[in-house]
Amino acid sequence: MAGGSSGTRSGFYAGGHVWVPMEEVIRPGAVDDDRLDRSRRVEWLDIDAVIEARVLMAGAGALGNEVAKNLALSGFRDIRIVDMDRIVGSNLNRCMFFNSDDASTRRLKAEVLADRVNTLCGDARATGIVRRVEEIPAEEFDAADIVIGCLDNIAARAYVNAATYAAGKLYVDGGMDGLIGKVMIVRPPNGACLACGMNRSHSRVADVRFSCTGSEVTFHEPRLAAEVTTTSVIGAVIVREAVKHVSGRSDLLLSNLFYYDGSRNRSEELEIEMNPDCAVHRERQATGIRNP
Amino acid sequence: MPFRIRVKNAETGASVEMELENDNTVDEVIESAATFWRKDMGAYVVRRGKKVLRGSTSLTEAGIREDDVLELVPDPEGG
């Protein structure tokens, strides 16, 4: 049959080497067969770039579920999902891709999330990577077009922030606590990174989360308030920024901290300045990289 | 020379006056306010207007003056 489902260009090679275009062929109703047709109608959205982009997602919890769903429905196909945790019952009030069977059998979050994303969008190629975030090899960051943080602790955030900055990739980090949420955009080599916005309270929290006894390291995971509507808002903002970035519309990106207070349904944009003395920028200077 | 500022609690809307010296740091403002309001162990930042202030800077460096209003804001950690 000539033409594509939505009317693509077709033709033939005359004499085996000269491409002769044929008239475009359209079919009534074809636009409704294209699952991304409505996305293509957003003027600045480059859906082909979205389809081609590789996303590295760190964390497959509540925010990871929401972000993965938004990524897949937005057209992202190459999604790498890193998490080492297993699903438990208390995840189920905010994780749309997990169910009680997953929880009772303690399935691995990264694997289940990747499977379910691939079921949601048959042409998606989500891959679950079961390992600690701190063990993500540098090549994963290098190969990504964008890195998204859906993490639940400061130490992991600090690691992903530093690795992403070193790779020179855009990092979009989300965080939530009850009805409060935030999204920070890190755009190396310019501007602030996550570490630039951290202070002594972050260090103290990170220290308390890890306690070392001899060779053993225990991670104290806090039981934070969490509910799905905050997750939805923050997950939506994260993926909106990802779509802008891969569509070449970095001029539309947040600059640089989105803050959301769900109790009043208020949001605003705050600014974190680059700190040349933060751990990441200090390290860069020490290795001879000049900070802007 | 001591001076006073007002610190607001973003979570409750409450505020408190704080007496400070120029060489006090933003970190100290965060710790004093979080202790005063018996905040849970967590990460916080202080903002003035739209700008998040750097923890290690002194109040002079941050340009904080008498009667300024700062806001203590939780930095959410969960995902």
HADDOCK unambig.tbl for C-alpha pairs under 7 A between the chains (distance, minus, plus):
assign (segid A and resid 61 and name CA) (segid B and resid 79 and name CA) 6.38 0.50 0.50
assign (segid A and resid 62 and name CA) (segid B and resid 79 and name CA) 6.11 0.50 0.50
assign (segid A and resid 63 and name CA) (segid B and resid 79 and name CA) 5.29 0.50 0.50
assign (segid A and resid 150 and name CA) (segid B and resid 79 and name CA) 5.25 0.50 0.50
assign (segid A and resid 151 and name CA) (segid B and resid 78 and name CA) 6.69 0.50 0.50
assign (segid A and resid 151 and name CA) (segid B and resid 79 and name CA) 4.86 0.50 0.50
assign (segid A and resid 152 and name CA) (segid B and resid 77 and name CA) 5.65 0.50 0.50
assign (segid A and resid 152 and name CA) (segid B and resid 78 and name CA) 4.19 0.50 0.50
assign (segid A and resid 152 and name CA) (segid B and resid 79 and name CA) 4.46 0.50 0.50
assign (segid A and resid 153 and name CA) (segid B and resid 77 and name CA) 5.69 0.50 0.50
assign (segid A and resid 153 and name CA) (segid B and resid 78 and name CA) 6.56 0.50 0.50
assign (segid A and resid 154 and name CA) (segid B and resid 77 and name CA) 6.66 0.50 0.50
assign (segid A and resid 175 and name CA) (segid B and resid 76 and name CA) 5.21 0.50 0.50
assign (segid A and resid 175 and name CA) (segid B and resid 77 and name CA) 5.24 0.50 0.50
assign (segid A and resid 175 and name CA) (segid B and resid 78 and name CA) 5.30 0.50 0.50
assign (segid A and resid 175 and name CA) (segid B and resid 79 and name CA) 5.41 0.50 0.50
assign (segid A and resid 176 and name CA) (segid B and resid 76 and name CA) 4.75 0.50 0.50
assign (segid A and resid 176 and name CA) (segid B and resid 77 and name CA) 5.89 0.50 0.50
assign (segid A and resid 176 and name CA) (segid B and resid 78 and name CA) 4.76 0.50 0.50
assign (segid A and resid 176 and name CA) (segid B and resid 79 and name CA) 5.83 0.50 0.50
assign (segid A and resid 177 and name CA) (segid B and resid 76 and name CA) 5.00 0.50 0.50
assign (segid A and resid 177 and name CA) (segid B and resid 77 and name CA) 6.49 0.50 0.50
assign (segid A and resid 177 and name CA) (segid B and resid 78 and name CA) 5.61 0.50 0.50
assign (segid A and resid 180 and name CA) (segid B and resid 76 and name CA) 6.80 0.50 0.50
assign (segid A and resid 181 and name CA) (segid B and resid 76 and name CA) 6.18 0.50 0.50
assign (segid A and resid 182 and name CA) (segid B and resid 76 and name CA) 6.97 0.50 0.50
assign (segid A and resid 197 and name CA) (segid B and resid 54 and name CA) 6.61 0.50 0.50
assign (segid A and resid 199 and name CA) (segid B and resid 27 and name CA) 6.66 0.50 0.50
assign (segid A and resid 199 and name CA) (segid B and resid 55 and name CA) 4.78 0.50 0.50
assign (segid A and resid 200 and name CA) (segid B and resid 27 and name CA) 6.20 0.50 0.50
assign (segid A and resid 200 and name CA) (segid B and resid 55 and name CA) 6.80 0.50 0.50
assign (segid A and resid 201 and name CA) (segid B and resid 42 and name CA) 6.86 0.50 0.50
assign (segid A and resid 201 and name CA) (segid B and resid 43 and name CA) 4.92 0.50 0.50
assign (segid A and resid 201 and name CA) (segid B and resid 44 and name CA) 6.27 0.50 0.50
assign (segid A and resid 202 and name CA) (segid B and resid 43 and name CA) 4.88 0.50 0.50
assign (segid A and resid 205 and name CA) (segid B and resid 41 and name CA) 6.88 0.50 0.50
assign (segid A and resid 205 and name CA) (segid B and resid 42 and name CA) 5.97 0.50 0.50
assign (segid A and resid 205 and name CA) (segid B and resid 43 and name CA) 6.57 0.50 0.50
assign (segid A and resid 224 and name CA) (segid B and resid 78 and name CA) 6.77 0.50 0.50
assign (segid A and resid 270 and name CA) (segid B and resid 50 and name CA) 4.74 0.50 0.50
assign (segid A and resid 270 and name CA) (segid B and resid 51 and name CA) 5.84 0.50 0.50
assign (segid A and resid 270 and name CA) (segid B and resid 52 and name CA) 6.90 0.50 0.50
assign (segid A and resid 271 and name CA) (segid B and resid 50 and name CA) 5.99 0.50 0.50
assign (segid A and resid 271 and name CA) (segid B and resid 51 and name CA) 4.86 0.50 0.50
assign (segid A and resid 271 and name CA) (segid B and resid 52 and name CA) 5.96 0.50 0.50
assign (segid A and resid 272 and name CA) (segid B and resid 51 and name CA) 6.30 0.50 0.50
assign (segid A and resid 272 and name CA) (segid B and resid 52 and name CA) 5.33 0.50 0.50
